């Protein structure tokens, strides 16, 4: 049951977003002289507007700028009493005004259409609304935004959204309006507007229902040639691609991801392990049932000879099955084991298990002494011992296979931190830490700054 909950949780990412099947992230692959240089989750700021303008299948776009992975931001409520309230944030994004309506995020206060339409506007989560403003209404209140680039801005809260569930790859506590970026420096409107120079935006598009993503991707090269005509002269090529929103968590392993994603291979391994565990339990149950069949058969036979009715036998085995399931329910109800991937469908698994046990309880009630005695004489034949032996050997083989799969899962998760097929690694952290000494420390495996070392991510 725990494995089934984990698998279901990993496969449920973005399923709470309405219409997510029509939302895609636009990716970018850059080639030089025919060789892939980088496959990135980030894109040019001008990609979204261009796709909306050139392709009728695209009904909307939204851009996200993730400053949090390289900047700390301190957000302060200077008007809080008895003293200002300040928190350091890394889970924040700059978002187009179309982002909230596209993703269908529910606002408990404010208008999702206009909340991020103007510069210096912000929407915050319910959690931080309570931390910053307590019981006060946060709408219209001001927060001071200060970051590592010495920006100091006063933003107005225009909305409060429900705390996001864990099953999303976009985890943020604060959203600033995209136009707030325009005031960061003099060339900011050009850089963050519709530029095709720097790739530092996550671009999401919504398409018409029924649109074939492969046919849509086939139109991208002509758009790239139109907006970046100088690539051919430099022997460069840019390829735009589409990733379904719900597939990002388990299938995407690109550079500049918003957060480290899951691994579909591990989820598959866990599914197979869960299946093997069920099969092993089933085979062991058959072995145990076969071993106890003689005792229970004699019991049922004596009770039938003594005049017991079928209904009485049914009640006996139902009570036994109910007690077994109640004990199992108590043993598997620990909240600490469900923490992090609790699922509302856990009771369905429990109900299914109880149904199987209950159904199995009816089988002994159909016991017929004469038929059993004939079969028992057959079982005493040495040649018939092959079936129990086969069950036992099959169970042992499955146990070995399950342990082997566990070893493979551990190897798959650890090898990502040991080697990279492209001999490249991505370093996230502060730019000022990337000194020559720091690089030498990385190459020698002796990085002393543990927090910074923990931010070195090796793509697998």
C-alpha positions, 0 to 999 in steps of 0.5 A: 500500500505504501509503494502504491501511494508513493507511485500514485503521488509521483504520477500525480504531478500537476493533475490538480491544474484544470486543462493541464493536458493542453499546457506545454513548456517550451524547451530549447536545444542549442547546437554548434557545428551539429553538436548539441551544446545544451538542452535547457528548460529555459528559453528566450523572453520573446518565444512566447509572444512569437508563438502566440502571434505566429501560430493559431493553435496557441491560445496563450502564453505565460513566462516565469523568471526564476531569480530565486536560484541565484539570489536571496530576497528579503521581504519585509512588512515594515508596518507590522506591529510591534516590530517589522516582520522579515523573511528570506525567500528563495521560493519566488518567481516573476510571472506574466499576468496570464500565468494565474489564469492559465494554471487555474490557481485559486485565489482566496483574495484578489482577481487572478486576471489583474493581480499581476498586470502592473509593475510592483505587484505581488501575490503571496501564499496563505501561509505567508499572508498569515506570517506577514499580516496575521489576521489583517487583510493583506490586499493593498498592503506593502512589502519591501523587496530587497535582493543580493543585486542591491535592488530595493523596491516597495511592492503591493500585495494584490492577491493571496493564493491557496498553499500549493500542494506538494505534487507540483514542480513549480513550488513558490511562496511569492509571485511578483508581476513580470513587469516588475523586472522592467525597473531593475536596470535601464535595458531591462524592458528590452531584455525581458520584453520580446528579446531573443538574446538571452535564455533565462525564461520558462515559457508555458503555452496553452494550445487548442484542445486536440492539437497534435504537439508533434505537428506544432513542433514542426512549425517551430524551425521556421519561426526560429529562422524568422526571429534569429536569422543570424544563426546559420552564419554562425553554424548554430541551430536552435530547436524549440520543443514541447514538454507536456506539463504533467510529464515534466516531473518524471521525464524531464532532466534538462539544464536550468530546471526549476527544481530537481525532478523525479525519475520515471525509472525509479517509479517504474522500479518501485511499481515492479517491486510492489507487484513482486511483493504482492506476488510473493505474498500471494504465493506465501499465502498459498503455501500457508493455506495449503499447510493449514488446509488439512487442519481446517478441512478436518474442522469444517468436516467435523462441524458439517457432520455435527450438523453445522449449517453453511451460514454458520460456517460463513459467519465463522470465517467472516469473523476471522477475516474481519479480525485479521483485516482490523489488525492489519488496518491498525498496523498500517495506519501510521501517519509517519509512514504516509508523510510527504506523499499521503493520498486520498486513495489509500482507503481504496487499497485497504478496501480492496484488500479487505474485499479479497480477504472476505471473498477468500473467506467463503472458499472454506465454506464450500468444503465437501469432505468426500471430494477432499478425501479423494484429493488428499489421497492424490496429494500423498503421491510423491509426484504431486509434491512438485507443485508446492516445491514449484511455489516455494522456488518461485517465491524464493526467486521473486524475493531475490529479484525484488532485492536485486531491483532494490539494488538497481534503484540504489545504483540508479539514484547514486550514480547520478552523483558520481558520473555524467555521460557528457562530462559536464555538471551544473553549478548553482549558487552565488556567482561570487563563490565560483573563484579559482580556489573553489573550482580547484576544490571541486575538482579535487573533491575537497569543497569546504563550504558544505552549504555551497557544495550541497548546491552542486548538481550533477545531471544524470 
